[in-house]
């Protein structure tokens, strides 16, 4: 009986210890993001970031779209971890020169300025990844769009993946088909409705001739006068400097976050081939019509989709780090 009691006690102790370890491990690995993550550790984080974003957009409205794009391109490659911000080093190749990013991503210097001011306010507390999420939200709001509470608590990756960023389809191409778009967003846990709503971000910003040339010269599902207007700024022949000539994604209100993007699609005035796919006789036509007529519905679905996108594979707890400089990992 005594032997049984000793053995039983020992086994019970082991079970308790095992459960305790499991609870601790689970707490670390599944730490959740929250909207008040910095309420005590960096209470001025929002006002600090917003002031820099507001200043950048005042000088150049395109910066708002660029900051929003950075957040998107970051989250779609191995999750929202700030990896897109890392510069190349002699021993490391980051994501900036990958096909979908090279010559396309901008506003890195705005992120640098934000990080510098946030570090002065609360050193070593706010991640570059969270800065991207907040700056994207602020950009949308400043340009006339909706505001939402950003979930925070992400940490920064210690690496990046050029190969992942460069992999076909990871970041949807401007020539994507509707089925490609649906499949790619689904792979990140985003629904077709999320995809159509997030595509509405193209109501702001510009695109380079190299990514819409084929559309304006070859496609049939395009308004002819719109195509001619764009052809005036985008030569048919490839090569510089023509490749880098830019045009607004939304011809009507290029610096206002509104629902004109969807109105343009109905008129076959989507600048990118992938944009026009959303209204081309397919399963997403009804959503495009809805958003073109109901700004509130678009804003609501856009906000929900942005929050979901920000939840893609974040590093939390003890994973990753809080970079001091968004362009390089800590020593």
VOGU-3710 file (C-alpha; in Angstrom, 3 decimals, decimal comma):
1> xxxxxxxxxx> 0,000/0,000/0,000  2,845/2,336/0,946  4,640/1,568/-2,305  1,479/2,313/-4,267  0,987/5,627/-2,406  4,553/6,750/-3,100  4,285/5,817/-6,757  0,864/7,424/-7,024  2,097/10,650/-5,397  5,095/10,802/-7,691
11> xxxxxxxxxx> 2,988/10,289/-10,782  0,497/12,904/-9,611  3,346/15,371/-9,075  4,663/14,701/-12,573  1,214/15,272/-14,064  0,886/18,606/-12,217  4,348/19,725/-13,335  3,607/18,655/-16,912  0,329/20,588/-16,900  2,069/23,665/-15,491
21> xxxxxxxxxx> 4,725/23,526/-18,206  2,015/23,069/-20,839  0,102/26,096/-19,546  3,259/28,238/-19,563  4,220/27,046/-23,044  0,723/27,593/-24,389  0,643/31,083/-22,929  3,874/31,963/-24,713  3,044/30,413/-28,052  -0,500/31,694/-28,342
31> xxxxxxxxxx> -0,241/35,157/-26,784  -3,060/37,154/-28,272  -3,006/40,558/-29,886  -5,012/43,286/-28,160  -6,069/46,844/-28,926  -4,673/48,162/-25,619  -1,306/46,387/-25,766  0,711/49,617/-25,354  -1,714/51,470/-23,069  0,784/51,421/-20,183
41> xxxxxxxxxx> 4,130/50,743/-21,873  3,794/53,419/-24,581  0,612/55,485/-24,160  1,620/58,075/-26,782  2,304/55,540/-29,540  -0,826/56,413/-31,541  -0,397/60,192/-31,488  3,315/59,852/-32,284  2,716/57,652/-35,325  -0,259/59,640/-36,561
51> xxxxxxxxxx> 1,680/62,918/-36,554  4,416/61,467/-38,786  1,926/59,814/-41,152  -0,111/63,010/-41,392  2,990/65,034/-42,209  4,154/62,537/-44,854  0,743/62,468/-46,568  0,502/66,264/-46,466  3,776/66,468/-48,387  2,915/63,617/-50,750
61> xxxxxxxxxx> -0,580/62,036/-50,663  0,749/58,894/-52,366  2,582/57,984/-49,151  -0,701/56,873/-47,590  -1,219/54,184/-50,203  2,442/53,205/-49,928  2,188/52,653/-46,162  -0,967/50,594/-46,616  0,773/48,525/-49,290  3,753/47,844/-47,008
71> xxxxxxxxxx> 1,464/46,303/-44,392  -0,210/44,113/-47,021  3,064/42,900/-48,573  4,471/42,214/-45,116  1,535/40,086/-43,943  1,298/38,005/-47,118  4,882/36,708/-46,816  5,246/34,455/-43,761  2,807/36,534/-41,733  2,781/40,044/-40,248
81> xxxxxxxxxx> 6,315/40,164/-38,875  8,028/43,265/-40,296  10,243/41,131/-42,544  9,529/43,349/-45,570  11,410/46,211/-43,885  14,774/44,449/-43,584  17,580/45,683/-45,837  19,968/43,333/-47,607  23,323/42,717/-45,949  26,491/41,023/-47,265
91> xxxxxxxxxx> 25,235/37,739/-45,796  21,488/38,202/-46,065  19,001/38,903/-48,850  15,754/40,502/-47,775  12,393/40,848/-49,496  12,720/44,366/-50,898  14,200/43,276/-54,234  11,785/40,380/-54,802  9,751/40,741/-57,998  6,465/41,972/-56,464
101> xxxxxxxxxx> 8,336/44,483/-54,257  11,240/45,799/-56,312  10,493/49,299/-57,558  6,975/48,937/-56,185  7,270/49,396/-52,425  7,927/52,840/-51,020  7,654/54,854/-47,774  10,474/53,017/-45,989  11,878/56,386/-44,922  8,502/57,288/-43,370
111> xxxxxxxxxx> 8,682/54,097/-41,295  12,243/55,058/-40,276  11,025/58,443/-39,053  8,144/56,876/-37,148  10,452/54,353/-35,505  12,934/57,064/-34,505  10,236/59,134/-32,795  8,600/56,141/-31,139  11,982/54,984/-29,806  12,494/58,394/-28,189
121> xxxxxxxxxx> 9,070/58,115/-26,589  9,424/54,517/-25,348  12,695/52,740/-26,264  12,554/49,070/-27,184  8,806/48,707/-26,711  6,940/49,078/-30,026  7,640/46,647/-32,869  8,150/47,706/-36,467  5,394/45,281/-37,397  2,896/47,071/-35,188
131> xxxxxxxxxx> 4,082/50,398/-36,608  3,118/49,151/-40,083  -0,343/48,127/-38,866  -0,979/51,472/-37,159  0,441/53,528/-40,052  -1,778/51,653/-42,513  -4,863/52,413/-40,406  -3,882/56,071/-40,014  -3,277/56,428/-43,758  -6,765/55,178/-44,563
141> xxxxxxxxxx> -8,358/57,495/-42,003  -6,359/60,578/-43,037  -7,367/60,054/-46,674  -11,051/60,001/-45,746  -11,652/56,331/-45,020  -12,822/54,477/-41,910  -10,965/54,196/-38,615  -10,681/51,065/-36,513  -9,012/49,805/-33,358  -5,768/48,109/-34,371
151> xxxxxxxxxx> -4,859/44,893/-32,605  -1,253/45,046/-31,379  1,411/42,973/-29,705  3,247/41,608/-32,757  6,990/41,195/-32,604  9,562/41,564/-35,362  11,124/38,703/-37,256  14,873/38,133/-37,147  14,905/37,094/-40,776  13,158/37,598/-44,104
161> xxxxxxxxxx> 12,557/35,385/-47,117  13,455/36,634/-50,575  12,404/33,278/-52,023  8,981/33,351/-50,334  8,349/36,944/-51,425  9,456/36,011/-54,936  7,396/32,810/-55,157  4,752/32,882/-57,842  1,383/33,930/-56,484  2,354/34,541/-52,845
171> xxxxxxxxxx> 1,803/38,245/-53,388  -0,975/38,374/-55,996  0,153/39,572/-59,410  -1,504/42,522/-61,215  -2,312/39,962/-63,932  -4,013/37,501/-61,566  -7,228/35,784/-62,584  -10,226/35,817/-60,248  -9,649/32,193/-59,283  -5,990/32,980/-58,498
181> xxxxxxxxxx> -7,019/35,855/-56,257  -9,641/33,837/-54,406  -7,220/30,941/-53,904  -4,351/33,119/-52,694  -6,424/35,033/-50,164  -8,037/31,817/-48,951  -4,563/30,433/-48,266  -4,123/33,270/-45,774  -7,465/32,647/-44,105  -9,214/35,454/-45,968
191> xxxxxxxxxx> -12,578/34,945/-47,652  -13,638/36,048/-51,123  -15,523/38,937/-49,495  -12,348/39,909/-47,631  -10,436/39,851/-50,911  -12,912/42,094/-52,725  -13,039/44,516/-49,788  -9,246/44,664/-49,425  -8,909/45,257/-53,155  -10,778/48,494/-52,504
201> xxxxxxxxxx> -7,496/49,834/-51,148  -6,792/50,520/-54,825  -9,060/53,520/-54,496  -5,836/55,314/-53,546  -2,319/55,140/-54,906  -0,541/54,819/-58,218  0,744/52,011/-60,407  3,662/51,854/-62,831  3,186/51,483/-66,571  5,043/48,165/-66,514
211> xxxxxxxxxx> 2,240/46,527/-64,507  -0,739/47,821/-66,518  0,714/48,081/-70,062  -0,705/44,755/-71,237  -4,131/45,669/-69,890  -4,467/48,991/-71,718  -3,099/47,690/-75,028  -4,400/44,113/-75,174  -7,515/43,633/-73,061  -11,030/43,717/-74,488
221> xxxxxxxxxx> -12,874/44,277/-71,191  -11,721/47,878/-70,925  -13,407/51,191/-71,695  -11,809/52,450/-74,923  -11,554/56,100/-73,901  -10,037/55,083/-70,557  -7,497/52,889/-72,363  -6,514/55,762/-74,659  -6,113/58,136/-71,719  -3,751/55,699/-70,029
231> xxxxxxxxxx> -1,859/54,990/-73,274  -0,918/58,672/-73,429  1,211/58,203/-70,319  2,310/54,604/-70,870  4,156/53,841/-74,142  3,529/50,515/-75,851  7,234/49,745/-76,094  8,897/48,299/-73,030  11,942/49,781/-71,360  12,903/52,795/-69,302
241> xxxxxxxxxx> 11,840/55,508/-68,703  8,373/54,479/-69,918  8,137/51,469/-67,609  8,222/53,696/-64,545  5,621/56,232/-65,648  2,782/56,154/-63,147  -0,995/56,481/-63,278  -3,633/56,620/-60,517  -5,377/53,353/-59,694  -8,560/55,394/-59,288
251> xxxxxxxxxx> -8,824/58,046/-61,987  -11,700/59,856/-60,263  -10,453/60,477/-56,719  -6,861/59,146/-56,541  -6,083/60,624/-53,110  -9,435/59,965/-51,408  -10,331/56,682/-49,731  -13,849/56,136/-51,101  -15,810/53,627/-53,195  -14,983/55,046/-56,640
261> xxxxxxxxxx> -12,714/52,058/-57,249  -15,804/49,852/-57,521  -17,721/52,395/-59,613  -14,797/52,392/-62,042  -14,839/48,593/-62,311  -18,493/48,642/-63,337  -17,521/51,043/-66,129  -14,612/48,757/-67,144  -12,109/51,338/-65,938  -10,045/49,133/-63,651
271> xxxxxxxxxx> -6,381/50,006/-64,220  -4,962/46,594/-63,356  -6,072/43,394/-65,050  -6,517/41,820/-61,592  -8,796/44,694/-60,564  -11,152/44,270/-63,520  -11,352/40,540/-62,783  -13,542/41,416/-59,809  -16,221/42,662/-62,181  -16,012/40,520/-65,277
281> xxxxxxxxxx> -19,078/38,287/-65,246  -17,850/36,215/-62,318  -18,824/35,366/-58,751  -17,684/38,696/-57,289  -19,756/40,975/-59,546  -22,509/41,290/-56,931  -20,070/42,420/-54,226  -18,574/45,047/-56,530  -22,074/46,361/-57,264  -22,890/46,422/-53,559
291> xxxxxxxxxx> -19,761/48,361/-52,618  -20,223/50,773/-55,534  -23,614/51,719/-54,120  -23,030/51,386/-50,370  -19,939/53,070/-48,942  -20,823/52,034/-45,392  -20,922/48,356/-46,380  -17,544/48,692/-48,089  -15,990/50,427/-45,086  -17,383/47,857/-42,670
301> xxxxxxxxxx> -16,137/44,881/-44,682  -12,796/46,570/-45,364  -12,203/47,152/-41,644  -13,089/43,544/-40,777  -10,778/42,272/-43,524  -7,894/44,515/-42,407  -8,194/43,221/-38,852  -8,214/39,628/-40,128  -5,189/40,308/-42,325  -3,336/41,754/-39,350
311> xxxxxxxxxx> -3,883/38,429/-37,562  -1,909/36,410/-40,130  0,791/34,445/-38,284  2,060/37,182/-35,944  5,096/36,592/-33,767  4,101/37,088/-30,126  5,278/36,321/-26,622  8,966/35,432/-26,665  9,186/34,913/-30,438  11,100/37,378/-32,581
321> xxxxxxxxxx> 12,321/40,669/-31,148  11,588/44,405/-30,946  13,924/45,916/-33,532  15,677/49,161/-32,647  16,052/49,904/-36,351  13,349/48,582/-38,657  15,879/47,956/-41,431  18,065/45,504/-39,512  17,896/42,899/-36,783  19,318/43,744/-33,370
331> x> 22,918/42,798/-32,661
//
